[in-house]
Amino acid sequence: MPLPEKMFEDIGSRTDVLYNSLNTSDFPGENKFSNGLLDPWSSAGVLQNLSDTLLAVIIDLGGHHLDLFFPTKNDPESVIKAR
């Protein structure tokens, strides 16, 4: 269901509304948000740890979902470390 546009005018950007309203108690255990900085969408991702169990994993030479693809011999060290 789309969020009402008026909400964004009153509160802020869509990203701010969605990520800043995360209730960290809704996430059981340890969770990781991976972001490849070569992905144009990375600026809308979680780029810093939200808590001790909600962790940001930054992949400096990673693109969109690179860390989720099958490993190859050409993977940058940052992707290998993130996996």
URVENUR-V290705 format. One record per residue. N is the residue number from 0. PSI is psi in degrees with one decimal (none if undefined). Layout:
n | psi
N | PSI
N | PSI
This chain:
n | psi
0 | 124.6
1 | 145.8
2 | 143.5
3 | 134.8
4 | -32.8
5 | -34.0
6 | -40.2
7 | -36.2
8 | -38.3
9 | -34.1
10 | -44.5
11 | -159.8
12 | 162.6
13 | -42.2
14 | -45.2
15 | -43.4
16 | -44.4
17 | -46.2
18 | -37.0
19 | -12.5
20 | 10.8
21 | 127.8
22 | 103.0
23 | -18.4
24 | -13.1
25 | -7.0
26 | 103.2
27 | 144.2
28 | -159.9
29 | 132.0
30 | 144.0
31 | 134.9
32 | 107.1
33 | 141.8
34 | 119.8
35 | 121.7
36 | -11.2
37 | -6.6
38 | 124.5
39 | -18.3
40 | -4.7
41 | -29.7
42 | -18.9
43 | 2.3
44 | -178.8
45 | 112.8
46 | 1.9
47 | 152.9
48 | 137.6
49 | -22.3
50 | -173.2
51 | -18.5
52 | -7.2
53 | 98.3
54 | 138.3
55 | 130.4
56 | 111.1
57 | 128.0
58 | 99.8
59 | -33.6
60 | 24.6
61 | 147.4
62 | -163.8
63 | 113.9
64 | 18.4
65 | -37.4
66 | -14.9
67 | -11.4
68 | 166.2
69 | 141.5
70 | 145.0
71 | 167.1
72 | -14.2
73 | 1.9
74 | 135.2
75 | 154.9
76 | -35.4
77 | -33.8
78 | -41.8
79 | -45.3
80 | -40.2
81 | -36.7
82 | none
